């Protein structure tokens, strides 16, 4: 591994630690997994959190999920074998400074994303126990402006679609509304 790759691997480790902390990981676990002292974990807590995606020309630079960063760090550190399809430090779209991936989106990609997102949320509502936090998050999602926009892009009438989802959930004996506080 050359110096640039070593620096990128070190940044990956630190941002993995930060993102795992943000997702509830405990410091003793992180010390054991990453082999760093408590002071290093404390410094990672002060890293600047990921910025929203930025545009450059027709490319959108997406933040990378913490689990993918963790796999990249493990691979770069020799703790894991690369698997087919894994993102690596050498991927042309990977920005080692911002730890983002550049993706070119066209209209068909946006249409496909919106359609699959609407489908994904409906399937999760169907699959999940209605007492889980994930189920509640999905209910919150169907009430969001983003979900309404995805319905519109997908050619669905948002109001009628959500009404049909709620009816189906009710027929299955699941809660279909968020409890008002």
Residue frames relative to the residue before (quaternion, step in Angstrom):
aa qw qx qy qz dx dy dz
X 1.0000 0.0000 0.0000 0.0000 0.00 0.00 0.00
X 0.3518 -0.7412 0.5277 0.2197 3.60 -0.82 0.98
X 0.7275 -0.4535 0.2845 0.4291 3.60 -1.30 0.19
X 0.6282 0.5316 -0.3407 0.4546 3.59 1.00 -0.76
X 0.6707 0.4855 -0.2936 0.4777 3.57 0.95 -0.87
X 0.6224 0.5312 -0.3411 0.4626 3.61 1.05 -0.72
X 0.6482 0.5089 -0.3116 0.4731 3.57 1.00 -0.87
X 0.6552 0.5006 -0.3091 0.4739 3.58 0.97 -0.86
X 0.6398 0.5184 -0.3279 0.4630 3.61 0.98 -0.78
X 0.6370 0.5190 -0.3215 0.4707 3.57 1.04 -0.77
X 0.6452 0.5016 -0.3111 0.4851 3.60 0.99 -0.85
X 0.6181 0.5434 -0.3413 0.4540 3.58 1.00 -0.81
X 0.6453 0.5277 -0.3142 0.4543 3.56 0.92 -0.96
X 0.6977 0.4854 -0.2834 0.4442 3.57 0.80 -1.02
X 0.6875 0.4524 -0.2902 0.4883 3.59 0.96 -0.77
X 0.5677 0.5525 -0.3863 0.4725 3.60 1.16 -0.49
X 0.6443 0.5159 -0.3173 0.4670 3.55 0.93 -0.90
X 0.6564 0.5129 -0.3096 0.4586 3.60 0.88 -0.94
X 0.7146 0.4524 -0.2727 0.4586 3.58 0.75 -1.00
X 0.6288 0.5067 -0.3438 0.4792 3.59 1.06 -0.60
X 0.6082 0.5264 -0.3499 0.4801 3.61 1.08 -0.67
X 0.6518 0.5224 -0.3066 0.4563 3.58 0.95 -0.90
X 0.7239 0.4086 -0.2306 0.5057 3.57 1.16 -0.61
X 0.6961 -0.5474 0.2513 0.3907 3.57 1.21 0.53
X 0.4121 0.7044 -0.4912 0.3046 3.62 1.18 0.15
X 0.4062 -0.7141 0.5250 0.2225 3.58 -1.08 0.78
X 0.6279 -0.5885 0.3724 0.3475 3.56 -1.12 0.75
X 0.6455 0.5144 -0.3611 0.4339 3.68 0.83 -0.76
X 0.6200 0.5321 -0.3296 0.4731 3.57 1.08 -0.76
X 0.6844 0.4911 -0.2858 0.4569 3.59 0.87 -0.98
X 0.6055 0.5452 -0.3501 0.4621 3.60 1.05 -0.73
X 0.6874 0.4839 -0.2796 0.4638 3.57 0.90 -0.94
X 0.7018 0.4838 -0.2758 0.4443 3.60 0.81 -0.98
X 0.7896 0.3298 -0.1611 0.4918 3.58 0.85 -0.98
X 0.3682 -0.7664 0.4645 0.2478 3.60 1.25 -0.19
X 0.5205 0.6075 -0.4304 0.4181 3.57 0.99 0.85
X 0.5425 -0.6232 0.4436 0.3472 3.61 -1.15 0.50
X 0.7022 -0.4679 0.3431 0.4125 3.57 -1.31 0.34
X 0.6255 0.5567 -0.3406 0.4276 3.58 1.01 -0.82
X 0.6378 0.5205 -0.3287 0.4628 3.58 1.03 -0.77
X 0.6404 0.5116 -0.3218 0.4738 3.59 1.00 -0.80
X 0.6202 0.5385 -0.3358 0.4611 3.59 1.04 -0.77
X 0.6494 0.5046 -0.3152 0.4735 3.61 1.00 -0.81
X 0.6370 0.5365 -0.3284 0.4456 3.58 1.02 -0.77
X 0.5931 0.5768 -0.3643 0.4276 3.60 1.10 -0.63
X 0.7115 0.4581 -0.2480 0.4716 3.59 1.15 -0.60
X 0.4118 0.6959 -0.4885 0.3279 3.60 1.24 0.14
X 0.5428 -0.5953 0.4695 0.3613 3.53 -1.14 0.55
X 0.4175 -0.7099 0.5027 0.2629 3.57 -0.78 0.98
X 0.6871 -0.5103 0.3241 0.4031 3.53 -1.24 0.47
X 0.3977 -0.7039 0.5463 0.2190 3.51 -1.11 0.82
X 0.6100 -0.5296 0.4065 0.4269 3.58 -1.18 0.33
X 0.6604 -0.5053 0.3525 0.4293 3.60 -1.15 0.45
X 0.1922 -0.7737 0.5924 0.1166 3.57 -1.08 0.72
X 0.3659 -0.7190 0.5548 0.2032 3.54 -1.23 0.62
X 0.0352 0.7388 -0.6730 0.0041 3.52 -1.19 0.71
X 0.8015 -0.0599 -0.0024 0.5950 3.55 -0.32 1.23
X 0.7524 -0.3213 0.2549 0.5154 3.57 -0.71 -1.06
X 0.5490 0.5960 -0.4002 0.4281 3.59 1.25 0.38
X 0.1861 -0.7392 0.6367 0.1164 3.53 -1.15 0.72
X 0.2402 -0.7726 0.5739 0.1266 3.58 -0.75 1.07
X 0.1659 -0.8173 0.5505 0.0378 3.57 -0.40 1.31
X 0.4640 -0.6061 0.5477 0.3425 3.59 -1.11 0.59
X 0.3741 -0.7279 0.5326 0.2156 3.57 -1.11 0.66
X 0.5575 -0.6269 0.4438 0.3151 3.56 -0.97 0.95
X 0.5805 -0.6323 0.3892 0.3342 3.58 -1.01 0.85
X 0.6265 0.5333 -0.3538 0.4448 3.62 1.05 -0.58
X 0.6411 0.4986 -0.3223 0.4863 3.58 1.06 -0.72
X 0.6276 0.5216 -0.3385 0.4685 3.60 0.99 -0.79
X 0.6385 0.5331 -0.3223 0.4520 3.58 0.98 -0.85
X 0.6600 0.4895 -0.3080 0.4794 3.60 0.93 -0.85
X 0.6389 0.5177 -0.3313 0.4627 3.60 1.00 -0.79
X 0.6495 0.5087 -0.3208 0.4652 3.58 0.96 -0.84
X 0.6569 0.5112 -0.3164 0.4549 3.60 0.90 -0.90
X 0.6501 0.5024 -0.3144 0.4755 3.58 1.01 -0.78
X 0.6748 0.4955 -0.2967 0.4594 3.59 0.88 -0.95
X 0.7060 0.4484 -0.2551 0.4852 3.58 1.12 -0.67
X 0.5250 -0.6592 0.3997 0.3607 3.58 1.26 0.01
X 0.5091 0.6614 -0.4137 0.3636 3.59 1.22 0.31
X 0.7733 0.2063 -0.0957 0.5919 3.57 1.28 -0.18
X 0.4135 -0.6831 0.5437 0.2584 3.55 -1.12 0.70
X 0.4932 -0.6420 0.4943 0.3166 3.55 -1.07 0.73
X 0.1948 -0.7600 0.6097 0.1124 3.53 -1.06 0.81
X 0.6439 -0.5264 0.3828 0.4022 3.55 -1.18 0.57
X 0.8024 0.2717 -0.2193 0.4840 3.58 -0.90 0.95
X 0.5006 0.6494 -0.4352 0.3719 3.61 1.22 -0.13
X 0.4432 -0.6425 0.5517 0.2940 3.54 -1.15 0.66
X 0.1068 -0.7984 0.5899 0.0572 3.59 -1.01 0.73
X 0.6823 -0.4629 0.3740 0.4247 3.53 -1.35 0.13
X 0.7028 0.4770 -0.2617 0.4582 3.58 1.16 -0.52
X 0.3987 0.7058 -0.4960 0.3113 3.62 1.21 0.05
X 0.5185 -0.6836 0.4074 0.3129 3.61 -0.79 0.96
X 0.7034 0.4637 -0.2806 0.4599 3.62 1.06 -0.59
X 0.5644 0.6199 -0.3830 0.3880 3.60 1.26 -0.20
X 0.1979 -0.7677 0.6022 0.0938 3.58 -0.78 1.09
X 0.3325 -0.7935 0.4804 0.1703 3.57 -0.37 1.28
X 0.6261 0.5429 -0.3472 0.4390 3.61 1.12 -0.46
X 0.7968 0.2940 -0.1450 0.5077 3.58 0.78 -1.01
X 0.3221 -0.7636 0.4874 0.2750 3.60 1.33 -0.18
X 0.4643 0.6277 -0.4723 0.4092 3.54 0.88 1.07
X 0.3057 -0.7123 0.5937 0.2159 3.54 -1.33 0.19
X 0.3390 -0.7428 0.5462 0.1869 3.56 -0.88 0.99
X 0.0037 0.7905 -0.6106 0.0482 3.54 -0.78 1.07
X 0.2969 -0.7315 0.5896 0.1705 3.53 -0.98 0.92
X 0.1248 -0.8000 0.5858 0.0371 3.59 -0.60 1.18
X 0.0904 -0.7592 0.6388 0.0857 3.57 -1.01 0.78
X 0.7386 -0.4316 0.2696 0.4422 3.60 -1.25 0.16
X 0.6346 0.5249 -0.3371 0.4562 3.59 1.01 -0.75
X 0.6305 0.5302 -0.3316 0.4597 3.59 1.04 -0.76
X 0.6517 0.5062 -0.3122 0.4708 3.58 0.96 -0.86
X 0.6419 0.5188 -0.3197 0.4654 3.59 0.95 -0.88
X 0.6676 0.5008 -0.2912 0.4676 3.57 0.91 -0.95
X 0.6406 0.5255 -0.3245 0.4563 3.59 0.94 -0.88
X 0.6815 0.4950 -0.2969 0.4498 3.59 0.80 -1.01
X 0.6567 0.5072 -0.3166 0.4596 3.58 0.89 -0.92
X 0.6935 0.4725 -0.2794 0.4666 3.60 0.84 -0.96
X 0.6186 0.5442 -0.3486 0.4468 3.61 1.05 -0.69
X 0.6502 0.5027 -0.3084 0.4790 3.59 0.92 -0.93
X 0.6588 0.5089 -0.2945 0.4694 3.57 0.96 -0.91
X 0.6421 0.5420 -0.3115 0.4437 3.58 0.97 -0.92
X 0.6773 0.4863 -0.2983 0.4646 3.61 0.83 -0.96
X 0.6434 0.5143 -0.3287 0.4621 3.61 0.96 -0.82
X 0.6593 0.5013 -0.3073 0.4686 3.60 0.96 -0.82
X 0.6489 0.5116 -0.3229 0.4614 3.60 0.97 -0.81
X 0.6312 0.5182 -0.3398 0.4664 3.60 0.99 -0.75
X 0.6593 0.5089 -0.2987 0.4660 3.56 1.04 -0.77
X 0.7297 0.4716 -0.2304 0.4383 3.60 0.97 -0.92
X 0.7150 0.5060 -0.2560 0.4088 3.58 0.99 -0.83
X 0.5245 -0.5708 0.5296 0.3444 3.52 -1.33 0.46
X 0.4654 -0.7311 0.4215 0.2668 3.60 -0.75 0.98
X 0.6175 0.5199 -0.3659 0.4632 3.60 1.23 0.11
X 0.5410 0.6424 -0.4017 0.3650 3.61 1.24 -0.14
X 0.5904 -0.5644 0.4443 0.3682 3.55 -1.23 0.51
X 0.6171 0.5581 -0.3409 0.4376 3.57 1.06 -0.76
X 0.6291 0.5292 -0.3214 0.4700 3.58 1.02 -0.82
X 0.6509 0.5110 -0.3055 0.4709 3.57 0.94 -0.93
X 0.6362 0.5232 -0.3234 0.4658 3.58 1.01 -0.82
X 0.6458 0.5073 -0.3195 0.4729 3.59 1.01 -0.76
X 0.6229 0.5198 -0.3385 0.4766 3.60 1.04 -0.72
X 0.6361 0.5135 -0.3254 0.4752 3.58 1.01 -0.82
X 0.6329 0.5534 -0.3286 0.4305 3.57 1.01 -0.82
X 0.6895 0.4803 -0.3116 0.4436 3.61 0.84 -0.87
X 0.6606 0.4800 -0.3112 0.4862 3.58 1.24 -0.25
X 0.5531 0.6474 -0.3756 0.3659 3.59 1.29 -0.06
X 0.6034 -0.5463 0.4474 0.3706 3.53 -1.31 0.43
X 0.6070 0.5651 -0.3510 0.4347 3.58 1.08 -0.70
X 0.6567 0.4957 -0.3095 0.4766 3.58 0.94 -0.88
X 0.6281 0.5302 -0.3307 0.4637 3.59 1.00 -0.82
X 0.6536 0.5038 -0.3110 0.4714 3.59 0.98 -0.85
X 0.6509 0.5075 -0.3224 0.4635 3.60 0.96 -0.81
X 0.6116 0.5323 -0.3457 0.4723 3.59 1.05 -0.71
X 0.6603 0.5173 -0.3070 0.4496 3.57 0.90 -0.95
X 0.6587 0.4993 -0.3059 0.4724 3.60 0.90 -0.93
X 0.6959 0.4738 -0.2605 0.4727 3.59 1.09 -0.75
X 0.5279 -0.6576 0.3948 0.3647 3.58 1.30 0.00
X 0.5282 0.6221 -0.4092 0.4082 3.58 1.23 0.41
X 0.4208 -0.6443 0.5678 0.2921 3.54 -1.15 0.64
X 0.4412 -0.7430 0.4376 0.2486 3.58 -0.36 1.25
X 0.6848 0.5003 -0.2969 0.4389 3.59 0.75 -1.05
X 0.6944 0.4654 -0.2765 0.4740 3.58 0.87 -0.96
X 0.6405 0.5317 -0.3310 0.4444 3.59 0.99 -0.78
X 0.6747 0.4770 -0.2921 0.4816 3.59 0.89 -0.94
X 0.6163 0.5384 -0.3425 0.4616 3.59 1.04 -0.75
X 0.6600 0.4964 -0.3007 0.4771 3.60 0.98 -0.85
X 0.6269 0.5272 -0.3346 0.4659 3.59 1.02 -0.78
X 0.6708 0.5000 -0.2955 0.4612 3.57 0.88 -0.96
X 0.6292 0.5282 -0.3305 0.4647 3.60 1.02 -0.80
X 0.6566 0.5099 -0.3079 0.4626 3.59 0.91 -0.92
X 0.6537 0.5088 -0.3139 0.4639 3.60 0.93 -0.88
X 0.6447 0.5191 -0.3164 0.4634 3.57 0.99 -0.85
X 0.6430 0.5243 -0.3131 0.4622 3.59 1.00 -0.85
X 0.6897 0.4556 -0.2648 0.4966 3.59 1.14 -0.65
X 0.5244 -0.6626 0.3953 0.3602 3.59 1.29 0.03
X 0.5183 0.6277 -0.4214 0.3997 3.59 1.20 0.43
X 0.5433 -0.5683 0.4758 0.3944 3.56 -1.18 0.48
X 0.1666 -0.8226 0.5408 0.0555 3.55 -0.94 0.88
X 0.6995 0.3466 -0.2509 0.5723 3.56 1.30 0.24
X 0.4711 -0.6184 0.5313 0.3367 3.52 -1.22 0.41
X 0.4675 -0.6565 0.5055 0.3081 3.55 -1.02 0.75
X 0.3549 -0.7333 0.5383 0.2158 3.56 -0.85 0.94
X 0.3931 -0.7269 0.5171 0.2230 3.59 -0.91 0.93
